[in-house]
Amino acid sequence: MKRIQPIHAAVGMSLDDFLLDPLHAVAQLAGQRVAILRGGCVAFYVEPGGLLQGGPMAQMDQAPTQRQQMGDRFDLLAGEVLAHEALRVQRKELSAASMGILRNRLDAHVLPHFRDIRPSQIKARDLDAFVQRLTAQNMSTTTISQYLVIVRKLLKLARKQELIRDLPEMPQVKITNRPRAMLTVGEYRRVVQAAMRLTRTQSLSPEVKATDGERERFWVQPRNRTLPPDMAWAIRFMVNSFVRPGDVRQLRHKHVQVVRGESLYLRLTLPETKRHDTPMVTLRPAVQVYERLLAQAKAQGWGGPEDYVFLPAEQDRNYALAVLGFWFKWVLREAGVATEDTFGRPRTLYCLRHTSIMFRLLYGQGIDMLTLARNARTSVQMIEKFYASALSGEMNVALLQSRRTQR
């Protein structure tokens, strides 16, 4: 007969429910402790005010060896890590998006791989096998390194709870920088023209998969089988504003201000992305795009401060962004522009941000990298690593051959 275990909390939640939505769990604390339960026993407690109370209090009446055996599971360690990160989100130390990425990666590969391995029995070969698993998924070295950061967090927590004495040797993954694809000026012009032509002719999109070929069940809704002007506008807007696809997804009219003075531009006050929250300034063509887009939105009953700028009728914003990505691939094919560049790098919506920054590096007069980096919400190091690294002498041959003007 099992001994009744006392619970030192007014509220309880199953570990499975907690792992599904740790942010919601932390938001419901309301000044009280929450007990996270697994198999009818307390796995750990989540405290308000940023204190995460783990195993010792959860199993205070158990012998040390018994406590360790109960907590010797990667899913329990994952729960505690998520609780800690959720509290960081609550304190504004971490973005909710970063928290979502952590949870998705735990679900996708970390927990499936380590589910049957006890943290106390972890070996270096288990970590090597994990890297092989990720490599088989064709992940970049950067992504693999980010997964290993998550595993290290779990193992450091295991050491803190005295499940292991030392961290096992972590696999060494050499990060190779791979700049994203971009469009040339000619390709950019052809893509915009193709998008406008498809809108004008109201052609139906093909029902194709990423590998080409037809599919019985097509994920794009029938209402999105024809191309609205939003696609051409989105392409032009991104190339003239430096925004990321994620910014396009969440951009609302309240984030946009038209500034008319010595210069004409849009001031974009977007929500924080990648720890950057400064306003962004667009190029002049983005103003024309936005004003035409706003006029159409108002004619359709949208255009309010809280309405989305692109595809405002689609309240599922992940679906809206996926549709824009699907349309972009369709437009590339119709324009005769390869969906991969000569180096095999895929051309996705993100390549429009790369194109925007590269155009400024190539054709901007006297712009410095610090100004460009801050306006694009990135760093000079990232500009040099992922953008300027793609520059060649031939791209700016006129500048190389130029001479100083004699005074």
C-alpha positions as CSV (number, residue, x, y, z in Angstrom):
1,M,0.0,0.0,0.0
2,K,1.4,3.4,-1.0
3,R,2.0,6.0,1.7
4,I,-0.1,9.2,1.3
5,Q,2.2,12.0,0.3
6,P,1.5,15.5,1.6
7,I,1.2,18.3,-1.0
8,H,2.4,21.7,0.1
9,A,0.4,23.7,-2.4
10,A,-3.1,24.9,-2.9
11,V,-3.1,24.2,-6.7
12,G,-1.9,21.1,-8.6
13,M,-1.3,20.4,-12.3
14,S,-0.1,17.3,-14.1
15,L,3.3,17.4,-15.6
16,D,1.9,16.6,-19.1
17,D,-0.5,19.6,-18.9
18,F,2.4,21.8,-17.6
19,L,4.7,20.8,-20.5
20,L,1.9,21.7,-23.0
21,D,1.7,25.3,-21.8
22,P,4.1,26.3,-19.1
23,L,3.5,30.1,-19.7
24,H,-0.2,29.6,-18.9
25,A,0.6,27.7,-15.8
26,V,3.0,30.4,-14.5
27,A,0.4,33.1,-15.4
28,Q,-2.1,31.4,-13.2
29,L,0.1,31.4,-10.1
30,A,-1.7,34.4,-8.6
31,G,0.6,34.6,-5.7
32,Q,0.4,30.9,-4.7
33,R,2.6,27.8,-5.2
34,V,1.6,25.2,-7.8
35,A,2.5,21.6,-7.4
36,I,3.4,19.8,-10.6
37,L,2.3,16.2,-10.4
38,R,3.5,13.0,-12.1
39,G,1.9,9.6,-11.4
40,G,0.0,11.0,-8.4
41,C,3.2,12.3,-6.8
42,V,4.7,15.8,-6.6
43,A,7.5,16.2,-9.1
44,F,8.3,19.8,-8.2
45,Y,6.8,23.1,-7.2
46,V,6.7,26.3,-9.1
47,E,6.8,29.4,-6.8
48,P,5.6,32.9,-7.6
49,G,8.1,35.7,-7.5
50,G,10.7,33.8,-9.5
51,L,11.6,31.1,-7.1
52,L,11.6,27.6,-8.5
53,Q,11.3,24.9,-5.7
54,G,12.4,21.5,-6.9
55,G,12.8,18.0,-5.7
56,P,13.9,18.4,-2.0
57,M,10.6,20.1,-1.0
58,A,8.5,17.9,-3.3
59,Q,9.8,14.8,-1.6
60,M,10.9,16.1,1.8
61,D,9.8,13.0,3.6
62,Q,11.7,10.6,1.3
63,A,15.2,9.2,1.8
64,P,17.9,10.8,-0.4
65,T,18.3,7.8,-2.6
66,Q,14.6,7.4,-3.1
67,R,14.3,11.2,-3.9
68,Q,17.0,10.9,-6.6
69,Q,15.4,7.8,-8.2
70,M,12.0,9.6,-8.4
71,G,13.5,12.7,-10.1
72,D,16.0,10.7,-12.3
73,R,14.0,11.4,-15.5
74,F,14.6,13.8,-18.4
75,D,10.9,14.8,-18.6
76,L,11.0,16.0,-15.0
77,L,14.2,18.0,-15.6
78,A,12.5,19.4,-18.8
79,G,9.5,20.5,-16.7
80,E,11.7,22.3,-14.2
81,V,13.7,24.0,-16.9
82,L,10.5,25.2,-18.6
83,A,9.2,26.4,-15.3
84,H,12.3,28.4,-14.8
85,E,12.2,29.9,-18.3
86,A,8.5,30.7,-17.9
87,L,9.3,32.7,-14.9
88,R,11.9,34.5,-16.9
89,V,9.3,35.4,-19.5
90,Q,7.1,36.7,-16.7
91,R,10.0,39.0,-15.5
92,K,10.5,40.2,-19.2
93,E,14.0,38.6,-19.2
94,L,13.1,36.2,-22.0
95,S,10.6,36.5,-24.9
96,A,7.6,34.3,-25.2
97,A,8.8,33.3,-28.7
98,S,12.1,32.0,-27.3
99,M,10.2,30.1,-24.7
100,G,8.0,28.5,-27.5
101,I,11.1,27.5,-29.5
102,L,12.5,25.8,-26.4
103,R,9.3,23.9,-25.8
104,N,9.1,22.8,-29.5
105,R,12.6,21.6,-29.5
106,L,12.1,19.6,-26.3
107,D,9.1,17.9,-27.8
108,A,10.5,17.4,-31.3
109,H,13.9,15.7,-30.5
110,V,15.3,16.2,-27.0
111,L,12.6,14.2,-25.0
112,P,12.0,11.6,-27.7
113,H,15.7,10.8,-27.8
114,F,16.5,10.8,-24.0
115,R,13.1,9.5,-22.7
116,D,14.4,6.0,-21.9
117,I,17.8,7.2,-20.6
118,R,18.2,8.2,-16.9
119,P,20.1,11.4,-16.4
120,S,22.3,9.6,-13.8
121,Q,23.3,7.1,-16.5
122,I,24.0,9.5,-19.3
123,K,27.2,8.9,-21.3
124,A,29.1,10.8,-23.9
125,R,28.0,8.2,-26.5
126,D,24.3,9.1,-25.8
127,L,25.1,12.7,-26.7
128,D,27.0,11.7,-29.8
129,A,23.9,9.6,-30.9
130,F,21.8,12.7,-30.3
131,V,24.0,14.8,-32.7
132,Q,23.7,12.0,-35.2
133,R,19.9,12.1,-34.9
134,L,19.9,15.8,-35.6
135,T,22.3,15.5,-38.5
136,A,20.1,12.9,-40.1
137,Q,17.3,15.6,-40.1
138,N,19.6,17.8,-42.2
139,M,19.8,20.4,-39.5
140,S,22.4,23.2,-39.8
141,T,25.4,23.2,-37.4
142,T,23.9,26.3,-35.8
143,T,20.6,24.5,-35.0
144,I,22.4,21.5,-33.7
145,S,24.5,23.7,-31.4
146,Q,21.3,25.3,-30.1
147,Y,19.9,21.9,-29.3
148,L,23.0,21.0,-27.4
149,V,22.6,24.2,-25.3
150,I,19.2,22.8,-24.2
151,V,20.7,19.4,-23.3
152,R,23.4,21.2,-21.3
153,K,20.7,23.1,-19.3
154,L,19.1,19.8,-18.5
155,L,22.4,18.2,-17.4
156,K,23.4,21.2,-15.3
157,L,20.0,20.9,-13.5
158,A,20.7,17.2,-13.0
159,R,24.1,18.1,-11.4
160,K,22.4,20.7,-9.2
161,Q,20.0,18.0,-8.0
162,E,23.0,15.6,-7.4
163,L,21.8,13.1,-10.0
164,I,25.2,13.3,-11.6
165,R,28.6,14.5,-10.3
166,D,30.1,15.9,-13.5
167,L,28.8,16.8,-16.9
168,P,29.7,14.3,-19.6
169,E,31.9,15.5,-22.4
170,M,29.7,17.4,-24.9
171,P,30.1,16.8,-28.6
172,Q,32.0,19.4,-30.5
173,V,30.1,20.9,-33.4
174,K,31.9,23.4,-35.6
175,I,29.4,26.1,-36.6
176,T,29.6,27.0,-40.3
177,N,28.1,30.3,-41.3
178,R,25.8,30.0,-44.3
179,P,24.4,33.3,-45.5
180,R,20.9,33.2,-46.8
181,A,20.0,33.5,-50.5
182,M,19.1,36.8,-52.0
183,L,17.6,38.2,-55.2
184,T,19.5,40.4,-57.8
185,V,17.9,43.6,-58.9
186,G,16.7,41.9,-62.1
187,E,15.2,38.9,-60.2
188,Y,13.5,41.2,-57.8
189,R,11.9,43.1,-60.6
190,R,10.7,39.9,-62.3
191,V,9.3,38.5,-59.1
192,V,7.2,41.7,-58.4
193,Q,6.0,41.7,-62.0
194,A,5.0,38.0,-61.8
195,A,3.1,38.6,-58.5
196,M,1.2,41.6,-60.1
197,R,0.4,39.5,-63.2
198,L,-1.0,36.6,-61.2
199,T,-3.2,39.0,-59.2
200,R,-4.4,40.6,-62.4
201,T,-5.3,37.3,-64.1
202,Q,-6.6,35.6,-60.9
203,S,-4.8,32.4,-61.8
204,L,-5.3,29.4,-59.5
205,S,-2.3,28.2,-57.6
206,P,-1.1,24.6,-58.3
207,E,-1.7,22.0,-55.6
208,V,1.9,21.0,-55.1
209,K,4.1,19.8,-52.3
210,A,7.6,21.0,-51.5
211,T,8.9,18.0,-53.5
212,D,6.6,18.8,-56.4
213,G,3.7,16.6,-57.5
214,E,0.1,16.6,-56.6
215,R,-1.4,15.9,-53.2
216,E,-4.9,14.6,-52.3
217,R,-5.3,16.9,-49.4
218,F,-4.1,20.5,-49.9
219,W,-3.5,22.6,-46.8
220,V,-4.1,26.0,-48.5
221,Q,-7.7,27.1,-48.1
222,P,-9.7,27.6,-51.4
223,R,-10.0,31.3,-50.6
224,N,-6.2,31.6,-50.8
225,R,-5.8,29.8,-54.1
226,T,-5.8,33.1,-56.1
227,L,-3.2,35.8,-55.4
228,P,-4.4,39.0,-53.9
229,P,-2.2,42.2,-54.2
230,D,-0.9,41.5,-50.7
231,M,1.8,39.3,-52.1
232,A,3.4,42.0,-54.4
233,W,3.0,44.5,-51.6
234,A,4.6,42.2,-49.1
235,I,7.6,41.6,-51.4
236,R,8.2,45.3,-52.0
237,F,7.5,46.2,-48.4
238,M,10.1,43.7,-47.1
239,V,12.8,44.7,-49.5
240,N,12.3,48.3,-48.6
241,S,11.9,47.9,-44.8
242,F,14.5,45.3,-43.6
243,V,11.8,43.4,-41.6
244,R,11.8,39.7,-40.9
245,P,9.0,37.4,-42.0
246,G,7.9,37.2,-38.3
247,D,7.5,41.0,-38.3
248,V,5.2,40.8,-41.3
249,R,3.1,38.2,-39.5
250,Q,2.5,40.4,-36.4
251,L,2.6,43.9,-38.0
252,R,-0.5,45.9,-37.2
253,H,-1.5,49.4,-38.3
254,K,-0.8,50.8,-34.9
255,H,2.9,49.9,-35.4
256,V,3.2,52.0,-38.5
257,Q,3.6,55.8,-38.7
258,V,4.1,57.8,-42.0
259,V,6.7,60.5,-41.4
260,R,6.8,63.4,-43.9
261,G,9.5,65.9,-43.6
262,E,12.9,66.4,-45.2
263,S,12.7,62.6,-45.8
264,L,9.6,60.5,-46.4
265,Y,9.6,57.1,-44.6
266,L,7.6,54.8,-42.3
267,R,8.5,54.5,-38.7
268,L,7.9,50.9,-37.6
269,T,7.5,50.5,-33.8
270,L,7.3,46.7,-33.8
271,P,7.1,44.4,-30.8
272,E,10.5,43.2,-29.6
273,T,12.3,40.7,-31.8
274,K,15.6,39.0,-30.8
275,R,16.1,41.4,-27.9
276,H,15.8,44.4,-30.2
277,D,13.0,46.9,-29.6
278,T,14.1,50.1,-31.3
279,P,11.9,51.6,-34.1
280,M,12.8,50.8,-37.7
281,V,12.9,53.3,-40.6
282,T,12.0,52.2,-44.1
283,L,13.0,53.4,-47.5
284,R,10.7,55.8,-49.4
285,P,9.0,53.1,-51.7
286,A,7.6,51.4,-48.6
287,V,5.4,54.5,-47.9
288,Q,3.6,54.1,-51.3
289,V,3.1,50.4,-50.7
290,Y,1.7,50.9,-47.2
291,E,-0.7,53.7,-48.3
292,R,-2.1,51.6,-51.2
293,L,-2.4,48.7,-48.8
294,L,-4.2,50.8,-46.2
295,A,-6.6,52.2,-48.7
296,Q,-7.6,48.7,-49.8
297,A,-7.9,47.5,-46.2
298,K,-10.3,50.4,-45.3
299,A,-12.4,49.7,-48.4
300,Q,-12.8,46.1,-47.1
301,G,-13.7,47.1,-43.6
302,W,-10.2,46.7,-42.1
303,G,-7.4,49.2,-41.5
304,G,-8.0,49.9,-37.8
305,P,-5.1,50.3,-35.3
306,E,-5.5,46.7,-34.1
307,D,-5.9,45.2,-37.6
308,Y,-3.1,43.3,-39.2
309,V,-1.4,45.0,-42.2
310,F,-1.0,41.9,-44.3
311,L,-3.9,39.4,-44.7
312,P,-6.0,41.0,-42.0
313,A,-8.8,38.5,-42.4
314,E,-6.6,35.6,-41.3
315,Q,-6.6,35.6,-37.5
316,D,-4.4,32.5,-37.4
317,R,-1.2,34.4,-38.0
318,N,1.0,31.3,-38.4
319,Y,-1.3,30.2,-41.2
320,A,-1.1,33.7,-42.7
321,L,2.7,33.6,-42.8
322,A,2.6,30.1,-44.2
323,V,0.3,31.2,-47.0
324,L,2.7,34.1,-47.8
325,G,5.5,31.6,-48.0
326,F,3.6,29.4,-50.3
327,W,2.6,32.3,-52.5
328,F,6.2,33.4,-52.7
329,K,7.4,30.0,-54.0
330,W,4.6,30.1,-56.6
331,V,5.6,33.6,-57.7
332,L,9.3,32.6,-58.0
333,R,8.4,29.7,-60.3
334,E,6.1,31.9,-62.4
335,A,8.9,34.5,-62.6
336,G,11.4,31.9,-63.8
337,V,13.5,32.5,-60.8
338,A,15.0,29.4,-59.2
339,T,13.7,28.5,-55.7
340,E,17.4,27.9,-54.8
341,D,20.4,30.0,-55.6
342,T,23.6,28.7,-57.3
343,F,24.9,27.5,-53.9
344,G,21.8,25.4,-53.2
345,R,20.5,27.8,-50.6
346,P,16.6,28.0,-50.6
347,R,14.9,31.2,-51.5
348,T,12.2,31.7,-48.9
349,L,10.5,34.9,-47.6
350,Y,13.5,35.4,-45.4
351,C,15.7,36.0,-48.5
352,L,13.8,39.3,-49.0
353,R,15.3,40.6,-45.7
354,H,18.7,39.5,-46.9
355,T,18.0,41.2,-50.3
356,S,17.0,44.4,-48.4
357,I,20.3,44.6,-46.4
358,M,22.4,43.5,-49.4
359,F,20.9,46.2,-51.6
360,R,21.9,48.9,-49.0
361,L,25.4,47.5,-48.8
362,L,25.7,47.4,-52.6
363,Y,23.8,50.6,-53.6
364,G,23.5,52.7,-50.5
365,Q,25.6,55.9,-50.7
366,G,27.9,56.1,-47.7
367,I,25.9,54.1,-45.3
368,D,27.8,52.7,-42.3
369,M,27.3,49.2,-40.9
370,L,26.4,50.4,-37.4
371,T,23.4,52.5,-38.7
372,L,22.3,49.7,-41.0
373,A,22.6,47.1,-38.3
374,R,20.6,49.1,-35.7
375,N,17.9,49.9,-38.1
376,A,17.6,46.3,-39.2
377,R,17.5,45.2,-35.5
378,T,20.6,43.1,-35.7
379,S,24.3,43.6,-34.9
380,V,27.4,44.7,-36.9
381,Q,28.8,41.2,-36.3
382,M,25.7,39.6,-37.9
383,I,25.9,41.9,-40.8
384,E,29.6,41.0,-41.4
385,K,29.0,37.3,-40.8
386,F,25.8,36.7,-42.8
387,Y,25.5,39.6,-45.2
388,A,28.8,41.4,-45.9
389,S,30.5,37.9,-46.2
390,A,28.5,37.4,-49.4
391,L,29.9,40.5,-51.0
392,S,32.5,40.1,-53.7
393,G,34.8,42.7,-55.3
394,E,33.0,42.3,-58.6
395,M,29.7,43.4,-57.0
396,N,31.2,46.8,-56.3
397,V,33.8,47.0,-59.1
398,A,32.9,50.7,-59.8
399,L,33.6,51.6,-56.2
400,L,36.9,49.7,-56.3
401,Q,38.0,51.5,-59.5
402,S,36.9,55.0,-58.3
403,R,39.3,57.8,-57.5
404,R,39.2,60.6,-55.0
405,T,37.9,63.9,-56.3
406,Q,40.6,66.5,-56.4
407,R,39.9,69.7,-54.5
